[in-house]
Amino acid sequence: MENDSSSSKSSVDDIINRVFFKKYHCIKKLGEGSFGKIYEAVYNSEHFALKFEDIKSNSNLLENEASIMNYLKGPNIPLVRSYGTSGNYNILIMQLMGKSLEDLINIKKTFPIKTVCLIGYQMINVLEYIHNKHFVHRDLKPDNFVVGLNELSKYLYLLDFGLAKKYRSTVTLKQYPLINKKKLTGTARYASINALRGFEQSRRDDLESAGYVLMYFLRGSLPWQGIPGKTKDERYKKILQKKNDTSAQELCEGFPEEFEKYIEYTRNMEYEEEPDYDKLRDYFLDVLDKKNELFDYIYDWSTEEEKRMRKKEYLEEKHHIRKRRNTSKTNSVLATKLENNSILNNNLNNDDKEKIKRKERRQTTHNVINKYLEEEEKNNDRNNDKKINYKFPTKENSLEGGKGITGNKNQQGFNSPESGRRNNRTRTHTVKKKNSRYENDELKKETEEVCCTEACIII
């Protein structure tokens, strides 16, 4: 094995079998995108994903992504292990995930309605989470949604925050002003109509993009897919024209009306409008109810063993809900009917029976998801207790050999959340916003006071 302190070569193959930061042994390539390459690495029998960015690119996208993921850490977002520089590469080390939805759709060609509803519900969850943390993703596409590994294989995770951006102040919660005539950020196939028109992106654009991703899963393709163009600008104009000409009804023809309502809702949103995330989630639950499908995390790609396990988990949760309902008092009209008129005696009419079944399914769904969120919170606490230093490179430590990856709490850089808890006090920082190409000139001079109890990075 070659140590990472040796001279780096530009060849991609040279990354395989190399050891970076004297820890991570790269064993195979997982994928490659426009802004970097991803490899699987092993350290102490534990597997990680290493994302590489060539230093010569001078894009700083990977550093931006590492900072944002560390700040956002939470459910449906992979954990960041660390970030640093080694040789000719900036490297982000993070939790290893499974296949992307693009890989799975290439095998299946289309997904059934139940699978798309399970995906859509989780998409809304993670988008609501990052929006509440003051960021928009700006590049939603099937490649950036992946399934977890092993016991996490039933959950979806969102990747690639290199193009993510703050859309409002973290102090006043005031949204940044709408700007026009901007170049497109993201993927034209799934970009919102307003993004293709050159408008600044906000929450509405993420949600509209998610809608196009879901319709791509249902249809197998989109009407504006594969449109040719002599130049990129010409192609973008043709895609915009086709999206404008394709109504929500035409796009969703042949599928449940809830998908059409979703597209209509997101297309009609205003720039600063607060999304109704509950309404969007209910669209997917309504479809599952009408199809008599369960929110049991059984996807089209699930193995037989996974199906048995998840069916068992769902039924166990359903049993607990019924038990709690029987032992608790409620003023609900439906519950009163259920107590006074046994279903076995058919004293309830069919509508009441259906409402009770729907309520039961909804309650089971919410309990299953809340159980997952509690598990994620415990996992985050356990990872924070490992005393991992999120040490970002500075002029002093961006040296060959990856010295930027760790360090004591008195050195420059970002320290671990653990150090913030040890101090056990709230620190107030005045952070001057960086003059990056992701921010307009009017916002360059803005300063914000941010209170944090852990290593919170403000971009």
N, C-alpha and C positions, 0 to 999 in steps of 0.2 A: 504494500500500500504506500502511496505517495503522500507525504505530509503536505498540508496546505501552505506551508511556509516556502515551498519550492516555487520556482517561477511558473506563473500561469500561462497557458496557451489559449489562443482564441478558439481552438477546435472544441466543438460541443462534446465529442466523444471523450475528451480528456477529463470530463467531470466524473464519468463512471469510474468506480473503484478508488476515487480520491477521498481523503479524509479532510473535512473542513472544521476549523476551530478545535482541532485535536480531539474531536468527539464523533462527528457525524460522518459515517461511511456511506457514500452514495452507491446504491446498488442497481437502480434502473431509472429510466426516463419515463415520466408519467404523461407529459404533454408539453405543448408549446403554444404560446399565444403571441399577439402583436408586441407585447411589452416584456416578455420574459419566458423562461423555460422552467419546468417543474420536475423535480426528481424525488424519488423515494430514498430515504436514508435510515440507517439503523444506529442506535446508541443505547448500550446496556439492554439489548434485546427489545427495545421499544422502537417503533417505527414512526418516522416523521416525514412531512413534506417540506422540501427545500425549494424555494422559488429564487431563481437567479436573474439578475439584471446586470448587463454590461455597464461598467463604470463610464465607458466612453460615450454612452448614450446621453449622459447629462440630463436625463429626464426627471430624476428624483421621484418617479412614480412609485417605486417600491418602498422608499422611505415614507412617502405619504400614506401608502397602504398600510404599512406596519404601524404607524402612529394611530391611524383611524381605527384599525382592528383592535389595538390595545385599549383604546378609549371606549370602543363599543362593546367590548367583550360581554357576551350574554347568550341567551338561547338562540339556536339556529345560526350561530356565527362561530367558525373554528377558532380554537384558542391559539394565541400567538405565544410561541416559546421564547423567541428572541430574534434580534436583528443585528447585523453587523456587516463588515467589509472584509473580504479576503481576496488577495491577489487582484484580479481584474473584475471582480464581481461584488455587487451588493447582494446580500443573501437574507431572505426571510425564512425563518424556521417556524413551522406551525403544525397543528394537529393534522394527522393524515386522514383523509376522507376517502369515500368509495367512488363509484362511477358518477359521471355527470349525467344530467337528464338528456343532454345531446347524444351521449354514447348510447343511452337506453332507447331513445326514440329512433336512432338509426337502426337498431335491431328490430324494434316492434313496428316501426313505420307510423303507427298512431297509438294513442292511449285510449282506453275506454273512459266513459264519462265518470265513473266512480273514482278512478285514479286521478283524473284531472281535478276533480273536486277536492280530493285529499291534498293534492299539490297546491291548488289555489288557496285553500284555507291557510296553509302554512306560509305561503307567500305573503298574504295579508298580515299575518302575525309578525313576520320578521321585518316587513316594511314599516309597520306601525312602530315597532321597537326602534329602528334606526331613525325614523322621522321624529320620534319623541326625544331622541338624543341629538337633534338639530342637524342631521345629515340627510342628503338624498344620494342614491347610489349612481344613477345616470347611465348605467350600462347593464340593464337586465336582459339576460338571454339564457337559453337552455344550458350553455356551457358553464355558466356561473352558478348553477344550482346543482348540488351534489348530494348523494345519500351518505349517511354515516356508515361506520364500520361496526361489525359485530353487534353488540347490544344496542347500538345507536342506529342500526340500519333502517329502522322504520321512520326516522326523522330526516328532514331536508335541511341543508345548510347553504348559506349564501356566501359566495366567494368574490374575489377581485374587486377590492375597494380603491384601486389606483386612481379611478376617475371620480370617486365620491367627493362631495363638496358640502360645506355648510350652507344652509339656505336661510338661516335666521340667526339673530343674536342669541347667545346663550344666557344673557342677563335680562334683556328686555323682552325676548321672544318675538321681537319685531322682525318680520321677513324682509330680506334685502330687496332693493328695488328691482322691478322688472326691466330687463335690458333686451334690446332687439339687435338684429344683425350680427348674431354670434355664429361661429362655425359649429357644426354638429359635433357633440360629444356623445359617444356611444355607438351603437350598431344600427344602421339605417333600417334594417328589416323590422326591428322591434321598437324603434324610436317613436315617440309620440308625434302627432301632427304638429304641435306647437314647437317641439324641438327641431323638427325638420324645417320649420318656417324661420328658425333663427332666434327664438325666444329663450330667455334664461329658464332653466328647468327648476321645477319645484315638486312638491309631493304628488301633484296630479299627473306629472309625466311618468314617474315611477309606476304609479298604479295603472296608467294606460298601457305602458310597455308590458306590464305583467299580464294584462288582458290579451295582448297580441301573442305572447308566449303560450298562454293557455289555449288559444284558438289554433295555434300551430300544432299543439299536441293533439287536438281533436281532429283537425282537418288533414294533418300531414304536410301541409304547405299553406302559404298565404298568397292572396291574389297578386301582390306586388313582388313576389319572390322571383328572382332571376331576370329582372328587367335590365336590359343592356344599356350602356351609355359610353360615349367616347371618352368622357372625363368623369371624375368622381362627382363633380358639381352637377353635371348633366344627369347622371344617374340618380342623384338625390332628388333632383327636381321631378323626375319621372315617378319616383317612388312616392313623393309627396302628393303629386297629382292623382295617382292611383288610390292612395289612402283616402284622399278627400272625396273621390268619386265612389268609393266603396262604403255604403251605409252599414250601420251596425246590424240591421236586419239581413242584408245580403251576406255579410261576413259570417253571421251565426245561423244561417238558414239550415234547418235540419237538426238543430240541437236545442236543448231546453231554453225557454225564453229568458231564464235568469242570466245566461251569458250575454244575450243582447242587451239586457238591462245594465249589466256591468259595463259594457263598452260605451253605451249611451251616457251613463253616469260619469265615467271618467273623462270622456271627450267634452262634456259640458261643464266641467269644473272650472272655476276661476283660479287665477295664479296664486292668490293668497288663501283660498278656501280651505277650511279644515275638513279633511275627508271623514266620512262616516264609515269607519272601519267595521263597526258591528254590522252595518247594513250590507257591506260587501261580503263579509263572512257568512251572513245569513243566506245570501244567494246560493252559496255552495251547499249549505246545510239543507236548504229547501229542495235542491235537486236530489240530494241523497234521500230525503224523506219521501219524495214522490216516487223514486225508484225503489223504495224499501231497501236501501243499502245502509250499511253500518259504517260508522267512523272508527274502523278497527285497524287502520294502518296496513291493510292488505292491498298491495299494489299489483299491477299487472305483471311486474317482474319478480314478485315475491316467490320464494321457493316453497315447496310443500311443507317443509319443516317450519318455516317462518309463518306460514298461514295457520298451522295448528297452534303454534305458541301465541300468536296475536289474537286468534279467536278465543283461546282460553283466557287470556288477560282481559279481553273485552267482557266476556260472560261473567268473570269474577267481579269486575267493577260494576256491572249491571246488577248482580246479586247484592252487593253492598248498598247500592242506591235504593233498591227495593226494601232492604232491611231498615235503612235509615228512615225511609218514608213511612213504614209501618209503625215505627216507634216515636215519630215526631208528630206534633200537632200543627195543622195548617188551616188557614181560613179560605183556601182556594175553593172555588165553586166546584171545579173538577174533582178535587180531592174529596170534598164532601160527598159528591155523587158516588165516588168510588167506595167510600166507607159505608154509605147507606144502601147502596144498590150493588150487589156483587155482580161482577162481569159474568160469572158463571151462570147467574140466573137471567142474563140478557136483559137486565133492567135499564141498561144504558143504551142509547141509540148509537148507530154506527159512527156518526160524527164525533160524539163524545169519546168513543173508544179510540178513534183515530187520533184525536187530540191528546189523549193520555199516552198513547204509544209514541207520538212525536215528542211529547214533553220528556218522556223517559229516554228516548234516544239522544235528545239534546243534552239532558243532564249527564248522561254517560259520556258523551263527547267532551263536554266541558271538564268533567272529572278526570278523564284520561289525559287531556292536554295539561290541566293544572298539575297533575302528578308528574308529568314530564318536566314542567317548569321548576318544580321543587327539586327534582333530581339534578337539573342543570345548575341550579343555585348551589347545591351541595358540592357538585363537581368543581365549580369555580372556586369555592372556598378551599377545597382540597388542593387545587393547583396553586392558589395563592400561598398556601402554607409551605410549598416547596421552596420558597425563597428564591424564585427565579428573578434575575435582574433584567429588566427591559432597558438595556444600555445602548443608546443610539450613538452613531459615530460622530466625533468632533475632529477638529484639526489635530488634536493631540493623540487621539486613539484610533484613527482610521488607518491603521498600518497593516502591512502584510502579516498574515497569521491570525487575523481576526481579533485583535485586542479590544475592539469595540463591543464585544459581545457581553463581557462581564466587567465587574469592578465594584469597589466599595461605594458606600452611599455618599461619601464626601467628594467623589470625583465628578467631573462634568458629565452630563447626560441624564437620561431618565432612569430613575430607580424603580425597584419593584413595589407593587402595592403593599407588600409586607412591611417595608420601611415606613410607609405612611401610617399603618396600624400601630407599629411600635411606638411612634411618637405620640399617638393617641390624642392628637389635637388637630383642629382645623387650621389649615394654612391658607392665606390669601395671596394670590399672585396677580401681578399686573402683567399681562401678556400682550406684547405688540405683535400684531398680525404680520406674517411674512409677506413680502412682495412677490408672490408667486403668480404664475400665469393662470391660476384658477380663480383669481380675484380681480375685480375691476378696479380702476384707478380711484373711484370714489371711496372704496373700502380699505385702501392700503394704509391709511393713517389711523384707522379706527383702533382703539384700545379697549379692552374689556377686563373687568375685575372678575376673576373666577374663583369661587371657593370650592376647594376639593379636599377630600380626606384620603385620596390615594393618587398614584401617579397618573394624572389626567392630562392628556395631550390635546391642546387646542390648535386647530389648523386655521 
